[in-house]
Amino acid sequence: MSNDELMFFTSMPQMLPLYTALREQLDRLHPDITVKVGKTQISLRNRYVFATVSLPWRKVKGWPEEYLLLSFGLSCRKEHPRIALAVEPYPNRWTHHVLLTSPADLDETVMGWVDEAYKFSMVK
């Protein structure tokens, strides 16, 4: 993990183990991914960005105080209680947002969506 990734979590270090668990799973699934750390998010890329993670930037009613927001793009909308929000910024491109609060949240369902997003970004 890069120093930039570590520094991203300075404001909320308790979320670093969760991000580390996500990166470990992604590295096993897709060792070719690259990471770009920005001011407000970390972009996970193959040829294109297929997922991002970010920390809370404001309080949202009904959402926990501390979480890691995992966002990923798919060709269709997924309906599932774990998806906090889904929007269609472009035709046939749905951005889904999932709140992660513990490594247990990185189950087969979530990692399946991330894998699907990885594959979807390769064909756009």
N, C-alpha and C positions, 0 to 999 in steps of 0.2 A: 504494500500500500504506500502511496506517495505521501510526502510531507504535506502537500497541498490538501490531500484528502483528510489527513489528520487535523490540519488547521481549520478546515471547514466546520469541525465540531467543537471549536473553542467555546462557543456560546451555549452549547448543550452537549457536554461530553458524555452524558449518560446514554445518548443515542449512538455513540460510536460502536459499542459491541453489536448492536442490531445491524448497523451498516456493514460491519466486518463479516457477520454471518451471511448477509446478502451477497457480498463480494465473493466469499468462499464458494457459495453455491453457484454463482454465475461463472466463476473461474473453472469450476468442474464441468458445467454445461457447455460453456463457450469460452475457451481459453484465449480466443483471438480478440476479445473485446478491448476497447481502449476507453479511457476515462478522461473527461475534461471537467475540471473544477472551476466553477464560476462563483460569482459573489453570492447568488441566491440558490444555486442548485448544482448538483453533480450530474453530468450527462454521461450515460452509458451508451457506447457506440459500437457498431460494426462498420459498415460503410456510412451509415446514417445513425442518428440518435434513435434508439428504440425504447429507451426508458430514462427517467430522471428520478433523482431523490432530492428532497428538500426538507428543511426544518420548518416548523410553524412560524409564520411571519405575522399572524394576527390570530386573535381568538375567534373561533367559529362555534356558534351555539350547537351543543350536542356532540362536539368533538372533544377528545381528551386534551389535557393541558400539554402533554408531551407525546410526540409521535414523530415518525419518519414518514413523509408523504412519498409514496411510490407512484409514479405516473408512467403510463405506457400507452402506445398507440396500436390499435387493431383495426381491421377492415369492417368490423360490425360491432354493434353495442352488445356488451355482456350484461345480463341481468343477474345480479347476485347480491345478497345482503352485505358482503364484504366490500363491495364497491361503493365508496362514499359519494362519488360524483362521476358522471360520464357526459362528455360533450362532443359534438361533431363539428370541429372547426373547419373542416373541408369535407366535401362529399366523399362518402365511403372511407372516412378516416375518423375513428372514434378515439378520443383520449380518455382513459380511465384513471381514476385516482383512488388509491387504496391506502388506508391508514395502518401503519405498522407500529405496534407498541412493544412487541417482544419477539425474540427469534422464533418462537412457536408460530407466529403469524406467517412465517415463510414456509407454508405447507405446500403440498402438491398442487393445490388449486392455484395459489398465487404464483408459484414458480412455473406452472403450466401456462398461465397468461403471459408471463415475462418471456418464456420460450417462444410462444406464439408471436409476441411482439417482435422478438429478434428475427424470426423468419419472415414476418410481414415486412419489416423494414428492408430486408434484402431484395425484395421483388418490386419495390416501388420505383 
